[in-house]
Amino acid sequence: MSLDLSWWQFTAMVVDYAIKFVMIGVVPGGRKPSSANAWLLLILLLPIVGLPLYLLFGSTFVSRRRHRIQVEARSALDGAWAGPEGVERQLPPETASVVHLNRELTGYPAVSGQVRALWSDYTMTMQRIAKLIDDASATISIEIYAVAWDDTTDVVFQALERAVERGVHVRLLFDHIGSAKYPGFKKLKKRLTAIGVDWNMMLPLAPLRARWRRPDLRNHRKLVVIDSRVAFMGSFNLIDRSYLMPGHVRAGRQWVDAFVELEGPIVGSIESMFAVDWYTESGERLDVAGAPKETSIGSGDVLQLVPSGPGYLTEPNLRMFNSMIHNAKEQITLCSPYFVPEESLLEAITSACYRGVRVDLLVGERSDQFMVQHAQSAYYEQLLKAGVRIWEFPAPYVLHTKFVLTDPGHEGAVGVVGSSNMDIRSFSLNYESSLFVASGPLLGALEQLGANYLAVSRELTLERWSRRPWYRRYVDNVMKLTSALQ
């Protein structure tokens, strides 16, 4: 009996050390040091737990098919969008450098666009989308992370039903995991089919049909395109602002978002991104409007679509944010519900403070996600000591808008608004869509939106934050460590 036990102990020890030895050479490949160290710590301390988690969530491999489609799409962009470089040359040098960076990483150029409105009222936004759907005559393309047919969104789905009845082709993409967790998901799919909507799930998990991938990869993009003429982009999901979950309803949580309504050549950029995502999930190729041949800046906004996600190995959104912050001279406003900065972003923000730039960070007083709340809190002390002014949007509202604005009112002012949070997940694991604003009236609208948020927020001071209990510090630091597991 003792010999059998000793043999099993020896075997277990050999397997344990073999796993650790192999993973030390495997995990760091293609991964940032912070992420590699976090995974190795988990595997070395708890190999029985750490190894399965790494195999399930830690792989940096994106399916060959998805990666091939992304490469093909980039090649097509390089050919089709070869014209509008004249716009880039007319921008201030530092702005032009960011535009060049974005184009080099994603293929999309800066083009003109007319901003019809910056929508922030939940009910009015749904009604506006429904109104434009009722005006549609040919096609409607919707790509939304979380979708639910509820009392708030019913106005949109009723409009989609009317559109189908008059011959409009309605295409809808929604994230599988992002939507499946909300009430009525199974019924939603049946209702969409019944009214004639052509729908597909993004990044579906269907192992029985050989559709399996990392379950933590998500398509987080949010956009609407109507008749290739008008588009919406921003942070709204197609769901009631309580997000329907019993816990949210009991707590009285209400999401606060923003959507930009756009016309002009920028709509072609957004539609082409949708076409790539639609083809990826359905296999159907869509014809989209041709690329504009612009040579000068008009009276509207100069805008640039910046997609990002696992298919983009260079993290375009992170590099864009870093470049904007490094270029800022007077003021930076950051608004993100989930703020867990990557190392280079943290250094860019604190460096801006040290060189005299005012930095305002807008976050929620209480997040809807426990781990994210504590992970981002772990950075507060370092940020406050550097001089960042942190503003907490009052609970139970969930500030879900995502935007960055630098040097408003000054030459070289730029901004970004879209679906991307300023966290590690949005930089590496989520497919995101951001709108870089190189110039134009949208910058003023974002400045006013930020002022509205600041007016109702409470500033978090270093003195108040230093009084938090020891166990809060401990939980924050543990959650900070888990944020690097990617």
C-alpha positions in Angstrom: 0.0 0.0 0.0 2.8 2.4 1.0 4.7 1.5 -2.3 1.6 2.4 -4.4 1.2 5.6 -2.6 4.9 6.6 -3.0 4.7 5.7 -6.7 1.6 8.0 -7.2 3.3 10.7 -5.2 6.4 10.5 -7.4 4.3 10.5 -10.6 2.3 13.5 -9.4 5.5 15.4 -8.6 7.0 14.6 -12.0 3.8 15.8 -13.8 3.6 18.9 -11.6 7.2 19.9 -12.3 6.8 19.0 -16.0 3.8 21.3 -16.4 5.6 24.2 -14.7 8.8 23.7 -16.7 6.9 23.6 -20.0 4.6 26.5 -19.2 7.5 28.8 -18.2 8.7 28.5 -21.9 5.2 28.6 -23.4 3.2 31.3 -21.6 5.5 34.3 -22.3 5.3 33.8 -26.1 3.3 36.6 -27.8 2.2 38.0 -24.5 3.1 41.2 -22.4 5.3 40.6 -19.4 2.5 41.6 -17.0 0.1 39.1 -18.5 2.7 36.4 -18.7 3.7 36.9 -15.0 0.1 36.7 -13.8 -0.6 33.5 -15.7 2.7 31.9 -14.5 2.0 32.9 -10.9 -1.4 31.1 -11.1 0.0 28.0 -12.9 3.0 27.7 -10.5 1.0 28.1 -7.4 -2.1 26.2 -8.4 -1.3 24.1 -11.5 -4.4 22.0 -11.3 -6.5 25.1 -11.5 -4.2 27.4 -13.5 -3.5 25.0 -16.4 -7.1 24.4 -17.4 -7.9 28.1 -17.1 -5.0 28.9 -19.3 -6.0 26.4 -21.9 -9.5 27.8 -21.9 -8.9 31.5 -21.6 -5.2 32.2 -22.1 -4.5 31.2 -25.6 -3.4 34.0 -27.9 -4.5 32.1 -31.0 -7.3 33.6 -33.1 -8.9 31.1 -35.5 -7.1 30.9 -38.8 -10.3 31.7 -40.7 -11.0 34.9 -38.7 -7.4 36.0 -39.0 -7.4 35.3 -42.8 -10.6 37.4 -43.3 -9.1 40.3 -41.4 -5.9 40.2 -43.5 -8.0 40.1 -46.7 -10.2 42.9 -45.5 -7.1 45.0 -44.7 -5.7 44.3 -48.2 -9.0 45.4 -49.8 -9.0 48.6 -47.8 -5.5 49.5 -48.9 -6.6 49.3 -52.5 -10.1 50.9 -52.2 -9.2 53.7 -49.8 -6.1 54.9 -51.5 -7.4 58.4 -52.3 -8.2 60.6 -49.3 -4.7 61.4 -48.1 -5.2 65.1 -48.9 -7.3 65.4 -45.8 -4.5 64.1 -43.6 -2.0 66.6 -45.0 -4.2 69.6 -44.0 -4.4 68.6 -40.3 -2.0 70.0 -37.6 1.2 67.9 -37.5 0.5 66.1 -34.2 -3.1 65.3 -35.3 -1.9 64.1 -38.7 0.6 61.8 -37.0 -2.2 60.1 -35.0 -4.3 59.8 -38.2 -1.3 58.2 -40.0 -0.9 55.8 -37.1 -4.5 54.7 -37.1 -4.5 54.2 -40.9 -1.2 52.2 -40.8 -2.7 49.9 -38.1 -6.3 49.5 -39.5 -6.3 50.6 -43.1 -9.0 53.3 -42.6 -8.2 56.9 -43.6 -9.6 60.2 -42.2 -12.6 61.3 -44.1 -15.3 63.9 -43.8 -18.6 63.4 -41.9 -21.5 65.5 -40.8 -22.6 64.9 -37.2 -26.4 65.3 -37.0 -26.5 64.9 -33.3 -24.8 63.4 -30.2 -27.6 61.4 -28.5 -27.5 60.7 -24.8 -31.2 60.4 -23.7 -32.0 56.7 -23.7 -35.7 56.9 -24.8 -35.1 59.6 -27.4 -32.2 57.6 -28.9 -34.4 54.5 -29.4 -37.1 56.7 -30.9 -34.7 58.4 -33.3 -33.3 55.0 -34.5 -36.9 53.8 -35.1 -37.7 57.0 -37.0 -34.8 56.5 -39.4 -35.6 52.9 -39.8 -39.1 53.9 -40.9 -37.5 56.1 -43.5 -35.3 53.3 -44.8 -35.9 52.1 -48.4 -33.2 49.5 -49.1 -30.9 48.2 -46.3 -30.5 48.3 -42.5 -27.4 47.0 -40.9 -27.2 46.7 -37.1 -24.3 45.4 -35.1 -24.8 45.5 -31.3 -23.1 43.6 -28.4 -26.2 43.1 -26.2 -29.7 42.8 -27.7 -33.1 42.3 -26.0 -36.6 42.8 -27.2 -38.2 44.6 -24.2 -40.5 47.5 -23.5 -37.8 50.1 -24.3 -36.5 48.5 -27.5 -39.9 47.5 -28.8 -40.2 50.7 -30.8 -37.0 49.7 -32.7 -38.1 46.1 -33.4 -41.6 47.2 -34.5 -39.9 49.6 -36.9 -37.7 46.8 -38.2 -40.8 44.6 -38.8 -42.4 47.4 -40.8 -39.2 47.8 -42.8 -39.1 44.1 -43.7 -42.8 44.3 -44.8 -42.0 47.0 -47.3 -39.0 45.1 -48.7 -36.1 46.5 -46.8 -33.3 43.9 -46.1 -32.6 44.1 -42.4 -29.3 42.5 -41.1 -28.6 42.1 -37.4 -25.5 41.0 -35.7 -25.4 40.5 -31.9 -22.8 38.9 -29.6 -23.8 35.4 -28.4 -22.6 35.6 -24.8 -23.2 39.4 -24.7 -26.9 38.8 -25.4 -27.6 35.3 -24.1 -27.3 36.3 -20.4 -30.4 38.5 -20.6 -34.0 37.5 -20.1 -35.9 36.4 -23.2 -32.9 35.4 -25.4 -34.3 32.2 -26.7 -37.6 33.9 -27.6 -35.7 36.8 -29.1 -34.2 34.6 -31.9 -37.6 33.2 -32.7 -39.2 36.6 -32.8 -36.5 38.0 -35.1 -37.0 35.1 -37.5 -40.8 35.6 -37.4 -40.6 39.2 -38.5 -38.1 38.5 -41.3 -34.9 39.9 -39.8 -31.7 38.3 -41.3 -29.7 37.7 -38.1 -26.5 36.1 -37.0 -24.7 35.7 -33.7 -21.2 37.0 -33.3 -18.5 34.7 -31.9 -21.0 32.0 -31.2 -20.2 29.2 -28.8 -21.7 26.0 -30.3 -19.3 23.1 -29.7 -21.8 20.5 -30.9 -21.7 22.2 -34.3 -17.9 22.5 -34.2 -18.0 26.2 -33.4 -15.8 26.7 -30.4 -13.4 29.4 -29.5 -12.1 31.2 -26.4 -15.3 32.0 -24.5 -13.9 35.3 -23.2 -13.4 36.8 -26.7 -16.4 39.1 -27.5 -17.6 41.4 -30.3 -18.3 44.6 -28.4 -19.0 46.9 -31.4 -22.2 49.0 -31.5 -23.4 50.5 -34.7 -26.4 51.1 -37.0 -26.3 51.9 -40.7 -29.4 52.8 -42.7 -29.5 52.9 -46.5 -25.7 53.5 -46.6 -26.6 57.1 -45.8 -26.8 57.6 -42.1 -25.0 55.7 -39.2 -24.9 55.6 -35.5 -21.8 54.7 -33.4 -21.2 54.8 -29.7 -21.9 52.9 -26.5 -25.6 52.1 -26.6 -26.8 48.5 -26.6 -30.2 47.6 -27.9 -31.6 46.8 -24.4 -33.6 48.5 -21.6 -31.3 50.9 -19.6 -31.7 48.7 -16.5 -30.3 45.7 -18.5 -33.2 43.7 -17.2 -31.3 41.6 -14.7 -33.1 41.3 -11.3 -30.1 42.6 -9.4 -29.9 45.7 -11.5 -33.6 46.4 -11.2 -33.5 46.0 -7.4 -30.5 48.3 -7.2 -32.2 50.8 -9.5 -29.2 50.8 -11.9 -29.7 52.9 -15.0 -27.1 52.9 -17.8 -25.9 56.3 -19.2 -24.7 56.2 -22.9 -24.0 58.2 -26.0 -24.6 57.6 -29.7 -23.3 59.8 -32.6 -25.5 60.2 -35.6 -23.5 60.6 -38.8 -23.8 61.3 -42.5 -21.2 61.6 -45.2 -18.2 59.5 -46.3 -17.6 58.2 -42.8 -20.7 56.1 -43.2 -18.9 54.1 -45.9 -16.1 53.3 -43.4 -18.6 52.1 -40.8 -20.5 50.0 -43.4 -17.4 48.3 -44.6 -16.5 47.3 -41.1 -20.0 45.8 -40.7 -19.6 44.0 -44.0 -16.4 42.3 -42.8 -18.1 41.2 -39.5 -21.2 40.0 -41.4 -19.1 37.9 -43.8 -17.1 36.5 -40.9 -20.3 35.1 -39.3 -22.5 34.4 -42.3 -20.2 33.8 -45.3 -22.2 36.4 -47.3 -20.3 39.1 -49.1 -22.0 42.5 -49.2 -21.6 45.3 -51.7 -20.7 48.6 -49.9 -20.4 52.1 -51.2 -17.2 53.0 -52.9 -14.4 54.9 -51.1 -14.6 58.7 -51.4 -11.9 60.6 -53.3 -11.6 63.6 -50.9 -8.9 66.1 -51.3 -9.8 68.8 -48.8 -11.4 69.4 -45.4 -15.0 70.6 -45.6 -17.1 72.4 -43.1 -18.1 69.3 -41.1 -16.0 67.0 -38.9 -12.8 65.1 -40.0 -13.4 61.6 -38.7 -11.6 58.2 -38.8 -12.9 54.8 -38.0 -10.6 52.8 -35.7 -11.6 49.2 -35.3 -9.7 47.0 -33.0 -9.8 43.5 -31.6 -8.0 40.1 -31.5 -7.6 40.2 -35.3 -5.5 43.4 -34.9 -2.3 42.2 -33.3 -1.0 45.8 -32.7 -3.8 47.0 -30.4 -4.8 50.1 -32.5 -7.1 51.6 -29.8 -4.4 51.5 -27.1 -1.8 53.1 -29.4 -4.3 55.7 -30.4 -5.1 56.6 -26.8 -1.4 56.7 -25.8 -0.6 59.0 -28.8 -3.4 61.4 -28.0 -2.4 61.6 -24.3 1.3 62.1 -25.1 0.4 64.9 -27.5 -1.9 66.8 -25.1 -0.7 70.1 -23.8 -3.5 71.6 -21.7 -6.3 69.3 -20.7 -7.4 65.6 -21.0 -10.8 64.2 -20.2 -11.1 60.5 -20.0 -14.5 58.8 -19.6 -14.7 55.0 -19.2 -17.0 52.8 -17.1 -14.2 50.2 -16.9 -10.8 51.8 -16.4 -8.1 49.2 -15.9 -5.1 50.8 -17.7 -2.4 48.8 -19.4 1.1 49.8 -18.3 1.9 52.1 -21.2 -1.4 53.9 -20.8 -0.9 54.4 -17.1 2.6 55.9 -17.7 1.2 58.2 -20.5 -1.6 59.5 -18.1 0.7 60.1 -15.1 3.4 61.6 -17.3 0.8 64.1 -18.7 0.1 65.1 -15.1 3.8 65.5 -14.3 4.3 67.9 -17.3 1.4 70.1 -16.1 -1.6 68.8 -18.1 -4.9 68.7 -16.3 -6.3 65.2 -16.4 -10.0 64.5 -15.4 -11.0 60.9 -15.2 -14.8 60.1 -15.2 -15.8 56.8 -13.7 -18.8 55.3 -12.0 -19.2 55.5 -8.2 -20.1 51.8 -8.2 -19.6 49.5 -11.2 -22.0 46.8 -12.2 -19.1 44.3 -12.2 -17.4 43.4 -8.9 -14.0 42.4 -10.3 -13.7 45.4 -12.5 -14.7 47.8 -9.7 -11.9 46.5 -7.5 -9.3 46.2 -10.3 -9.7 49.8 -11.4 -9.8 51.0 -7.7 -6.3 49.5 -7.3 -5.0 52.2 -9.6 -6.7 55.2 -7.9 -3.9 55.9 -5.3 -1.2 56.0 -7.9 -3.3 58.2 -10.2 -4.3 60.6 -7.4 -0.7 61.0 -6.3 0.3 61.9 -9.8 -2.4 64.6 -10.0 -5.2 62.9 -11.8 -8.6 64.3 -10.8 -11.0 61.4 -10.4 -14.7 62.1 -10.7 -17.3 59.5 -9.6 -20.6 59.6 -11.4 -23.3 58.9 -8.8 -24.8 55.5 -8.3 -27.1 53.8 -9.0 -26.5 55.3 -12.5 -23.9 53.4 -14.5 -21.8 55.8 -16.6 -21.3 53.6 -19.7 -20.2 56.3 -22.2 -16.7 55.9 -23.5 -14.8 59.0 -24.8 -11.5 60.8 -24.7 -11.0 64.5 -25.4 -7.7 66.4 -25.4 -7.1 70.2 -25.4 -10.7 71.3 -26.2 -10.8 74.8 -27.6 -7.1 74.8 -28.6 -5.4 74.0 -31.9 -4.8 70.3 -32.2 -7.8 69.3 -30.1 -8.8 65.8 -30.8 -11.3 63.2 -29.4 -12.5 59.7 -29.5 -15.9 58.2 -28.9 -17.1 54.7 -29.4 -17.4 51.3 -27.8 -13.9 50.9 -26.4 -13.3 51.0 -22.7 -9.9 52.0 -21.3 -9.2 48.5 -20.0 -7.1 45.6 -20.9 -10.1 43.6 -22.1 -11.0 46.3 -24.7 -7.4 46.6 -25.9 -6.8 42.8 -26.5 -9.9 40.6 -26.1 -12.9 42.6 -27.5 -13.7 43.6 -31.0 -14.2 47.3 -30.6 -15.1 50.3 -32.8 -13.9 53.9 -32.1 -14.4 57.1 -33.9 -11.3 59.4 -33.9 -12.3 63.0 -34.2 -9.5 65.0 -35.9 -11.4 68.3 -36.1 -14.9 69.8 -36.2 -18.0 70.5 -34.2 -18.2 67.0 -32.6 -15.3 68.1 -30.3 -17.4 70.8 -28.8 -20.3 68.4 -28.3 -18.1 66.0 -26.5 -16.7 68.8 -24.4 -20.3 69.7 -23.4 -21.2 66.1 -22.7 -18.2 65.8 -20.4 -19.1 69.1 -18.6 -22.6 67.7 -18.0 -21.2 64.5 -16.5 -18.7 66.5 -14.3 -21.5 68.7 -13.0 -23.2 65.8 -11.3 -20.1 63.9 -10.2 -18.3 63.9 -6.9 -14.5 64.3 -6.9 -12.5 61.6 -5.2 -9.7 63.1 -3.2 -6.5 61.4 -2.0 -7.4 62.2 1.6 -10.8 60.4 1.3 -9.4 57.5 -0.6 -6.6 57.0 2.0 -9.2 56.3 4.6 -10.5 53.1 2.9 -10.2 50.0 5.1 -7.4 47.5 4.8 -9.6 44.7 3.4 -10.7 47.0 0.5 -7.0 47.5 -0.4 -6.4 43.7 -0.3 -9.4 42.9 -2.5 -8.4 45.7 -4.9 -4.9 44.3 -5.3 -6.1 40.7 -5.8 -8.5 41.9 -8.6 -5.8 44.0 -10.1 -3.7 40.8 -10.5 -6.6 38.9 -12.2 -7.0 41.8 -14.7 -3.7 40.8 -16.4 -4.9 37.2 -17.0 -5.4 37.5 -20.8 
